[in-house]
Amino acid sequence: MKLVYFGNINNGQLKIINRHLFDADIASMEGKQVEIVVSPKKKTRSNQQNRYYWSVVVGLIKEGFVSMGHDGIDSQNVHAFLTGRFLFKEIINENGGEVIRIPMGTSGLTTTEMMVYIDQCAQFASEYLNVIIPPPSSQTEFNYD
């Protein structure tokens, strides 16, 4: 079981938000070893960014692939392709120098990282599929049948 709580540090003191809930959860772990990790909170991608990504970015890129004759492609295929192309961690084999790319997910991205990723996807769509991804601030209606 992993517990996540938030707080603030003021004058060198940790103030935990909802301290009574934290204390109750800690009490439930009596006698167990625990790991304590404290890190600055980062703002992860927003729900709005995630909805925009899946409905607009992935949806239009999927339509672009289909219009090129790639039938049978779904949103998950498009997402896997995009993360493999733009969100990856490189591992280098020290012996042979081979580079392996491991696709990463979008769930851990900050809001800024998500914006950069979406921009990369939009640029790909424009250059390779001749598909224009409207910016999230524009009001557009899509009809997906």
mmCIF file of the C-alpha atoms, coordinates in Angstrom:
data_MODEL
# 
_entry.id   MODEL 
# 
loop_
_atom_site.group_PDB 
_atom_site.id 
_atom_site.type_symbol 
_atom_site.label_atom_id 
_atom_site.label_alt_id 
_atom_site.label_comp_id 
_atom_site.label_asym_id 
_atom_site.label_entity_id 
_atom_site.label_seq_id 
_atom_site.pdbx_PDB_ins_code 
_atom_site.Cartn_x 
_atom_site.Cartn_y 
_atom_site.Cartn_z 
_atom_site.occupancy 
_atom_site.B_iso_or_equiv 
_atom_site.pdbx_formal_charge 
_atom_site.auth_seq_id 
_atom_site.auth_comp_id 
_atom_site.auth_asym_id 
_atom_site.auth_atom_id 
_atom_site.pdbx_PDB_model_num 
ATOM 1   C CA . MET A 1 1   ? 0.000   0.000  0.000   1.00 0.00 ? 1   MET A CA 1 
ATOM 2   C CA . LYS A 1 2   ? 1.341   3.410  -0.971  1.00 0.00 ? 2   LYS A CA 1 
ATOM 3   C CA . LEU A 1 3   ? 0.055   6.507  0.768   1.00 0.00 ? 3   LEU A CA 1 
ATOM 4   C CA . VAL A 1 4   ? 0.480   9.982  -0.672  1.00 0.00 ? 4   VAL A CA 1 
ATOM 5   C CA . TYR A 1 5   ? -0.062  13.076 1.405   1.00 0.00 ? 5   TYR A CA 1 
ATOM 6   C CA . PHE A 1 6   ? 0.726   16.693 0.695   1.00 0.00 ? 6   PHE A CA 1 
ATOM 7   C CA . GLY A 1 7   ? 1.988   19.455 2.868   1.00 0.00 ? 7   GLY A CA 1 
ATOM 8   C CA . ASN A 1 8   ? 4.045   22.599 3.113   1.00 0.00 ? 8   ASN A CA 1 
ATOM 9   C CA . ILE A 1 9   ? 7.351   23.405 4.709   1.00 0.00 ? 9   ILE A CA 1 
ATOM 10  C CA . ASN A 1 10  ? 7.360   26.655 6.674   1.00 0.00 ? 10  ASN A CA 1 
ATOM 11  C CA . ASN A 1 11  ? 10.258  27.757 8.862   1.00 0.00 ? 11  ASN A CA 1 
ATOM 12  C CA . GLY A 1 12  ? 11.801  24.304 8.617   1.00 0.00 ? 12  GLY A CA 1 
ATOM 13  C CA . GLN A 1 13  ? 8.629   22.574 9.845   1.00 0.00 ? 13  GLN A CA 1 
ATOM 14  C CA . LEU A 1 14  ? 6.575   20.105 7.804   1.00 0.00 ? 14  LEU A CA 1 
ATOM 15  C CA . LYS A 1 15  ? 2.853   20.860 7.967   1.00 0.00 ? 15  LYS A CA 1 
ATOM 16  C CA . ILE A 1 16  ? 0.832   17.942 6.588   1.00 0.00 ? 16  ILE A CA 1 
ATOM 17  C CA . ILE A 1 17  ? -2.542  18.690 5.021   1.00 0.00 ? 17  ILE A CA 1 
ATOM 18  C CA . ASN A 1 18  ? -5.283  16.554 6.636   1.00 0.00 ? 18  ASN A CA 1 
ATOM 19  C CA . ARG A 1 19  ? -2.909  15.569 9.426   1.00 0.00 ? 19  ARG A CA 1 
ATOM 20  C CA . HIS A 1 20  ? -5.594  13.511 11.231  1.00 0.00 ? 20  HIS A CA 1 
ATOM 21  C CA . LEU A 1 21  ? -5.969  11.240 8.178   1.00 0.00 ? 21  LEU A CA 1 
ATOM 22  C CA . PHE A 1 22  ? -2.193  10.917 7.881   1.00 0.00 ? 22  PHE A CA 1 
ATOM 23  C CA . ASP A 1 23  ? -1.920  9.964  11.571  1.00 0.00 ? 23  ASP A CA 1 
ATOM 24  C CA . ALA A 1 24  ? -4.659  7.334  11.199  1.00 0.00 ? 24  ALA A CA 1 
ATOM 25  C CA . ASP A 1 25  ? -2.944  5.777  8.181   1.00 0.00 ? 25  ASP A CA 1 
ATOM 26  C CA . ILE A 1 26  ? 0.398   5.752  9.992   1.00 0.00 ? 26  ILE A CA 1 
ATOM 27  C CA . ALA A 1 27  ? -1.210  4.055  13.011  1.00 0.00 ? 27  ALA A CA 1 
ATOM 28  C CA . SER A 1 28  ? -2.512  1.304  10.706  1.00 0.00 ? 28  SER A CA 1 
ATOM 29  C CA . MET A 1 29  ? 1.089   0.423  9.812   1.00 0.00 ? 29  MET A CA 1 
ATOM 30  C CA . GLU A 1 30  ? 2.163   -0.240 13.374  1.00 0.00 ? 30  GLU A CA 1 
ATOM 31  C CA . GLY A 1 31  ? 5.158   -2.587 13.546  1.00 0.00 ? 31  GLY A CA 1 
ATOM 32  C CA . LYS A 1 32  ? 6.000   -2.341 9.827   1.00 0.00 ? 32  LYS A CA 1 
ATOM 33  C CA . GLN A 1 33  ? 9.043   -0.817 8.176   1.00 0.00 ? 33  GLN A CA 1 
ATOM 34  C CA . VAL A 1 34  ? 8.186   2.161  5.990   1.00 0.00 ? 34  VAL A CA 1 
ATOM 35  C CA . GLU A 1 35  ? 9.900   4.270  3.362   1.00 0.00 ? 35  GLU A CA 1 
ATOM 36  C CA . ILE A 1 36  ? 9.594   8.029  3.669   1.00 0.00 ? 36  ILE A CA 1 
ATOM 37  C CA . VAL A 1 37  ? 10.069  10.142 0.534   1.00 0.00 ? 37  VAL A CA 1 
ATOM 38  C CA . VAL A 1 38  ? 9.750   13.909 0.523   1.00 0.00 ? 38  VAL A CA 1 
ATOM 39  C CA . SER A 1 39  ? 9.911   15.758 -2.785  1.00 0.00 ? 39  SER A CA 1 
ATOM 40  C CA . PRO A 1 40  ? 8.659   19.029 -4.214  1.00 0.00 ? 40  PRO A CA 1 
ATOM 41  C CA . LYS A 1 41  ? 5.185   18.599 -5.630  1.00 0.00 ? 41  LYS A CA 1 
ATOM 42  C CA . LYS A 1 42  ? 5.050   18.953 -9.374  1.00 0.00 ? 42  LYS A CA 1 
ATOM 43  C CA . LYS A 1 43  ? 1.971   19.830 -11.294 1.00 0.00 ? 43  LYS A CA 1 
ATOM 44  C CA . THR A 1 44  ? 1.189   16.812 -13.459 1.00 0.00 ? 44  THR A CA 1 
ATOM 45  C CA . ARG A 1 45  ? -0.728  17.034 -16.687 1.00 0.00 ? 45  ARG A CA 1 
ATOM 46  C CA . SER A 1 46  ? -4.226  18.302 -16.219 1.00 0.00 ? 46  SER A CA 1 
ATOM 47  C CA . ASN A 1 47  ? -7.451  16.453 -16.951 1.00 0.00 ? 47  ASN A CA 1 
ATOM 48  C CA . GLN A 1 48  ? -8.168  19.062 -19.629 1.00 0.00 ? 48  GLN A CA 1 
ATOM 49  C CA . GLN A 1 49  ? -4.827  18.331 -21.301 1.00 0.00 ? 49  GLN A CA 1 
ATOM 50  C CA . ASN A 1 50  ? -5.523  14.613 -21.163 1.00 0.00 ? 50  ASN A CA 1 
ATOM 51  C CA . ARG A 1 51  ? -9.000  15.023 -22.695 1.00 0.00 ? 51  ARG A CA 1 
ATOM 52  C CA . TYR A 1 52  ? -7.638  17.318 -25.414 1.00 0.00 ? 52  TYR A CA 1 
ATOM 53  C CA . TYR A 1 53  ? -4.831  14.851 -26.155 1.00 0.00 ? 53  TYR A CA 1 
ATOM 54  C CA . TRP A 1 54  ? -7.105  11.814 -26.501 1.00 0.00 ? 54  TRP A CA 1 
ATOM 55  C CA . SER A 1 55  ? -10.063 13.438 -28.246 1.00 0.00 ? 55  SER A CA 1 
ATOM 56  C CA . VAL A 1 56  ? -8.353  15.977 -30.515 1.00 0.00 ? 56  VAL A CA 1 
ATOM 57  C CA . VAL A 1 57  ? -4.678  15.057 -30.979 1.00 0.00 ? 57  VAL A CA 1 
ATOM 58  C CA . VAL A 1 58  ? -4.987  11.263 -31.037 1.00 0.00 ? 58  VAL A CA 1 
ATOM 59  C CA . GLY A 1 59  ? -8.374  11.424 -32.794 1.00 0.00 ? 59  GLY A CA 1 
ATOM 60  C CA . LEU A 1 60  ? -7.154  13.590 -35.671 1.00 0.00 ? 60  LEU A CA 1 
ATOM 61  C CA . ILE A 1 61  ? -3.885  11.692 -36.074 1.00 0.00 ? 61  ILE A CA 1 
ATOM 62  C CA . LYS A 1 62  ? -5.871  8.448  -36.183 1.00 0.00 ? 62  LYS A CA 1 
ATOM 63  C CA . GLU A 1 63  ? -8.052  9.962  -38.932 1.00 0.00 ? 63  GLU A CA 1 
ATOM 64  C CA . GLY A 1 64  ? -4.863  10.969 -40.759 1.00 0.00 ? 64  GLY A CA 1 
ATOM 65  C CA . PHE A 1 65  ? -3.530  7.412  -40.689 1.00 0.00 ? 65  PHE A CA 1 
ATOM 66  C CA . VAL A 1 66  ? -6.890  6.024  -41.830 1.00 0.00 ? 66  VAL A CA 1 
ATOM 67  C CA . SER A 1 67  ? -7.071  8.506  -44.714 1.00 0.00 ? 67  SER A CA 1 
ATOM 68  C CA . MET A 1 68  ? -3.644  7.240  -45.824 1.00 0.00 ? 68  MET A CA 1 
ATOM 69  C CA . GLY A 1 69  ? -5.108  3.734  -46.057 1.00 0.00 ? 69  GLY A CA 1 
ATOM 70  C CA . HIS A 1 70  ? -4.057  2.358  -42.673 1.00 0.00 ? 70  HIS A CA 1 
ATOM 71  C CA . ASP A 1 71  ? -7.333  0.711  -41.693 1.00 0.00 ? 71  ASP A CA 1 
ATOM 72  C CA . GLY A 1 72  ? -7.677  -1.118 -38.399 1.00 0.00 ? 72  GLY A CA 1 
ATOM 73  C CA . ILE A 1 73  ? -5.681  1.424  -36.438 1.00 0.00 ? 73  ILE A CA 1 
ATOM 74  C CA . ASP A 1 74  ? -7.228  2.517  -33.152 1.00 0.00 ? 74  ASP A CA 1 
ATOM 75  C CA . SER A 1 75  ? -6.550  5.224  -30.584 1.00 0.00 ? 75  SER A CA 1 
ATOM 76  C CA . GLN A 1 76  ? -4.346  2.942  -28.481 1.00 0.00 ? 76  GLN A CA 1 
ATOM 77  C CA . ASN A 1 77  ? -2.183  2.192  -31.549 1.00 0.00 ? 77  ASN A CA 1 
ATOM 78  C CA . VAL A 1 78  ? -1.818  5.918  -32.239 1.00 0.00 ? 78  VAL A CA 1 
ATOM 79  C CA . HIS A 1 79  ? -0.958  6.635  -28.595 1.00 0.00 ? 79  HIS A CA 1 
ATOM 80  C CA . ALA A 1 80  ? 1.661   3.849  -28.554 1.00 0.00 ? 80  ALA A CA 1 
ATOM 81  C CA . PHE A 1 81  ? 3.166   5.170  -31.788 1.00 0.00 ? 81  PHE A CA 1 
ATOM 82  C CA . LEU A 1 82  ? 3.333   8.757  -30.503 1.00 0.00 ? 82  LEU A CA 1 
ATOM 83  C CA . THR A 1 83  ? 4.837   7.868  -27.126 1.00 0.00 ? 83  THR A CA 1 
ATOM 84  C CA . GLY A 1 84  ? 7.372   5.593  -28.826 1.00 0.00 ? 84  GLY A CA 1 
ATOM 85  C CA . ARG A 1 85  ? 8.352   8.402  -31.163 1.00 0.00 ? 85  ARG A CA 1 
ATOM 86  C CA . PHE A 1 86  ? 8.449   11.325 -28.730 1.00 0.00 ? 86  PHE A CA 1 
ATOM 87  C CA . LEU A 1 87  ? 8.381   10.029 -25.120 1.00 0.00 ? 87  LEU A CA 1 
ATOM 88  C CA . PHE A 1 88  ? 11.121  7.545  -24.529 1.00 0.00 ? 88  PHE A CA 1 
ATOM 89  C CA . LYS A 1 89  ? 14.037  6.748  -22.307 1.00 0.00 ? 89  LYS A CA 1 
ATOM 90  C CA . GLU A 1 90  ? 17.255  5.698  -24.001 1.00 0.00 ? 90  GLU A CA 1 
ATOM 91  C CA . ILE A 1 91  ? 19.301  2.858  -22.554 1.00 0.00 ? 91  ILE A CA 1 
ATOM 92  C CA . ILE A 1 92  ? 22.798  2.370  -23.924 1.00 0.00 ? 92  ILE A CA 1 
ATOM 93  C CA . ASN A 1 93  ? 24.479  -1.023 -23.921 1.00 0.00 ? 93  ASN A CA 1 
ATOM 94  C CA . GLU A 1 94  ? 27.931  -0.263 -22.508 1.00 0.00 ? 94  GLU A CA 1 
ATOM 95  C CA . ASN A 1 95  ? 29.528  -3.234 -24.323 1.00 0.00 ? 95  ASN A CA 1 
ATOM 96  C CA . GLY A 1 96  ? 28.184  -2.825 -27.850 1.00 0.00 ? 96  GLY A CA 1 
ATOM 97  C CA . GLY A 1 97  ? 26.989  0.754  -27.841 1.00 0.00 ? 97  GLY A CA 1 
ATOM 98  C CA . GLU A 1 98  ? 23.501  -0.258 -28.953 1.00 0.00 ? 98  GLU A CA 1 
ATOM 99  C CA . VAL A 1 99  ? 20.790  2.238  -28.007 1.00 0.00 ? 99  VAL A CA 1 
ATOM 100 C CA . ILE A 1 100 ? 17.389  0.944  -26.945 1.00 0.00 ? 100 ILE A CA 1 
ATOM 101 C CA . ARG A 1 101 ? 14.376  3.259  -26.711 1.00 0.00 ? 101 ARG A CA 1 
ATOM 102 C CA . ILE A 1 102 ? 11.783  2.450  -24.078 1.00 0.00 ? 102 ILE A CA 1 
ATOM 103 C CA . PRO A 1 103 ? 8.469   4.276  -24.562 1.00 0.00 ? 103 PRO A CA 1 
ATOM 104 C CA . MET A 1 104 ? 7.259   6.210  -21.520 1.00 0.00 ? 104 MET A CA 1 
ATOM 105 C CA . GLY A 1 105 ? 3.692   7.130  -20.626 1.00 0.00 ? 105 GLY A CA 1 
ATOM 106 C CA . THR A 1 106 ? 2.058   10.532 -20.394 1.00 0.00 ? 106 THR A CA 1 
ATOM 107 C CA . SER A 1 107 ? 0.639   10.161 -16.881 1.00 0.00 ? 107 SER A CA 1 
ATOM 108 C CA . GLY A 1 108 ? 3.809   11.350 -15.128 1.00 0.00 ? 108 GLY A CA 1 
ATOM 109 C CA . LEU A 1 109 ? 4.356   14.385 -17.328 1.00 0.00 ? 109 LEU A CA 1 
ATOM 110 C CA . THR A 1 110 ? 4.143   17.870 -15.882 1.00 0.00 ? 110 THR A CA 1 
ATOM 111 C CA . THR A 1 111 ? 1.741   20.298 -17.523 1.00 0.00 ? 111 THR A CA 1 
ATOM 112 C CA . THR A 1 112 ? 4.670   21.916 -19.338 1.00 0.00 ? 112 THR A CA 1 
ATOM 113 C CA . GLU A 1 113 ? 6.089   18.570 -20.504 1.00 0.00 ? 113 GLU A CA 1 
ATOM 114 C CA . MET A 1 114 ? 2.623   17.604 -21.760 1.00 0.00 ? 114 MET A CA 1 
ATOM 115 C CA . MET A 1 115 ? 2.404   20.852 -23.758 1.00 0.00 ? 115 MET A CA 1 
ATOM 116 C CA . VAL A 1 116 ? 5.781   20.128 -25.381 1.00 0.00 ? 116 VAL A CA 1 
ATOM 117 C CA . TYR A 1 117 ? 4.710   16.553 -26.177 1.00 0.00 ? 117 TYR A CA 1 
ATOM 118 C CA . ILE A 1 118 ? 1.418   17.740 -27.719 1.00 0.00 ? 118 ILE A CA 1 
ATOM 119 C CA . ASP A 1 119 ? 3.341   20.287 -29.816 1.00 0.00 ? 119 ASP A CA 1 
ATOM 120 C CA . GLN A 1 120 ? 5.613   17.494 -31.082 1.00 0.00 ? 120 GLN A CA 1 
ATOM 121 C CA . CYS A 1 121 ? 2.570   15.385 -31.978 1.00 0.00 ? 121 CYS A CA 1 
ATOM 122 C CA . ALA A 1 122 ? 0.942   18.330 -33.790 1.00 0.00 ? 122 ALA A CA 1 
ATOM 123 C CA . GLN A 1 123 ? 4.121   19.025 -35.758 1.00 0.00 ? 123 GLN A CA 1 
ATOM 124 C CA . PHE A 1 124 ? 4.331   15.354 -36.779 1.00 0.00 ? 124 PHE A CA 1 
ATOM 125 C CA . ALA A 1 125 ? 0.669   15.415 -37.850 1.00 0.00 ? 125 ALA A CA 1 
ATOM 126 C CA . SER A 1 126 ? 1.245   18.493 -39.965 1.00 0.00 ? 126 SER A CA 1 
ATOM 127 C CA . GLU A 1 127 ? 4.460   17.326 -41.624 1.00 0.00 ? 127 GLU A CA 1 
ATOM 128 C CA . TYR A 1 128 ? 3.712   13.649 -42.228 1.00 0.00 ? 128 TYR A CA 1 
ATOM 129 C CA . LEU A 1 129 ? -0.069  13.358 -42.366 1.00 0.00 ? 129 LEU A CA 1 
ATOM 130 C CA . ASN A 1 130 ? -1.040  16.822 -43.613 1.00 0.00 ? 130 ASN A CA 1 
ATOM 131 C CA . VAL A 1 131 ? -3.333  17.086 -40.578 1.00 0.00 ? 131 VAL A CA 1 
ATOM 132 C CA . ILE A 1 132 ? -3.670  20.340 -38.667 1.00 0.00 ? 132 ILE A CA 1 
ATOM 133 C CA . ILE A 1 133 ? -4.224  19.962 -34.930 1.00 0.00 ? 133 ILE A CA 1 
ATOM 134 C CA . PRO A 1 134 ? -6.138  23.010 -33.677 1.00 0.00 ? 134 PRO A CA 1 
ATOM 135 C CA . PRO A 1 135 ? -4.725  24.615 -30.533 1.00 0.00 ? 135 PRO A CA 1 
ATOM 136 C CA . PRO A 1 136 ? -6.571  23.790 -27.310 1.00 0.00 ? 136 PRO A CA 1 
ATOM 137 C CA . SER A 1 137 ? -7.773  27.375 -27.002 1.00 0.00 ? 137 SER A CA 1 
ATOM 138 C CA . SER A 1 138 ? -9.758  27.195 -30.241 1.00 0.00 ? 138 SER A CA 1 
ATOM 139 C CA . GLN A 1 139 ? -13.426 26.267 -30.289 1.00 0.00 ? 139 GLN A CA 1 
ATOM 140 C CA . THR A 1 140 ? -13.854 23.372 -32.684 1.00 0.00 ? 140 THR A CA 1 
ATOM 141 C CA . GLU A 1 141 ? -16.562 20.762 -33.079 1.00 0.00 ? 141 GLU A CA 1 
ATOM 142 C CA . PHE A 1 142 ? -15.680 17.234 -34.118 1.00 0.00 ? 142 PHE A CA 1 
ATOM 143 C CA . ASN A 1 143 ? -18.060 14.614 -35.383 1.00 0.00 ? 143 ASN A CA 1 
ATOM 144 C CA . TYR A 1 144 ? -16.736 11.119 -34.688 1.00 0.00 ? 144 TYR A CA 1 
ATOM 145 C CA . ASP A 1 145 ? -19.100 8.489  -35.996 1.00 0.00 ? 145 ASP A CA 1 
# 
